[in-house]
Amino acid sequence: MSKKTNIESKILESAYAFFLEKGYKNTTMDDIAQSLGMSKKTLYKYYPGKMELLSAAFEVLKTKMTAKVEGILDNRYLPFPLKLKSTLTVMATHLAPINPDLFDDLRDYAPEVWEELKDYINESAYERFQQLISQGVKLGLVNPNVNINLVVMMYAAAVQSLLDPKFIHQFPESIQKGMKIPPADIYDQATTIIYNGILTEEARNEFANA
């Protein structure tokens, strides 16, 4: 890794930590520069603005997540239920820290980055889970009568909606309070509910023990 690449990596790591903690709106280039012990002028030599930092930070996230998920799907030694659970874990690990407030912040102040991230989550869920469910059907572990595309779209729609503050705010306060659970649990429970409905009894038992 070159010195320039190493510095860029540290800048993105610091910026992403600030975005997760303070949101996009409340993070400043001064915050990032100070955390790295560099001048703001030096920081601007690497990234011309906060928007470019945000976009680059999410590109790193997407690259890491895609590589790990594809590695799981390509591993022929992993049994299907474990692939299912491992894929969920990777998605939750990478996406759960992006809390609903940051999603809201992105939509209001960085709409282009928000759309790109939303499309990635949707496409990632669609493509990766479509492959996984198709594999499950071939193995006799997923009910062959289910519409694969419908299941994947239901999962993607559920996750996107449950992480969207504007969607949640449509519901009565009593229901909203009941949804104050970590994003990782949202991914976990949404997947468990959907897949318990499509897996065969044998696969459900394996999924529970995976």
Secondary structure, DSSP 8 states (H G I E B T S, - for coil): --HHHHHHHHHHHHHHHHHHHHTTTT--HHHHHHHHT--HHHHHHH-SSHHHHHHHHHHHHHHHHHHHHHHHHT-TTS-HHHHHHHHHHHHHHHHTTS-HHHHHHHHHH-HHHHHHHHHHHHHHHHHHHHHHHHHHHHTT-B-TTS-HHHHHHHHHHHHHHHT-HHHHTTS-HHHHHHT-S-HHHHHHHHHHHHHHHHB-HHHHHHHHH-
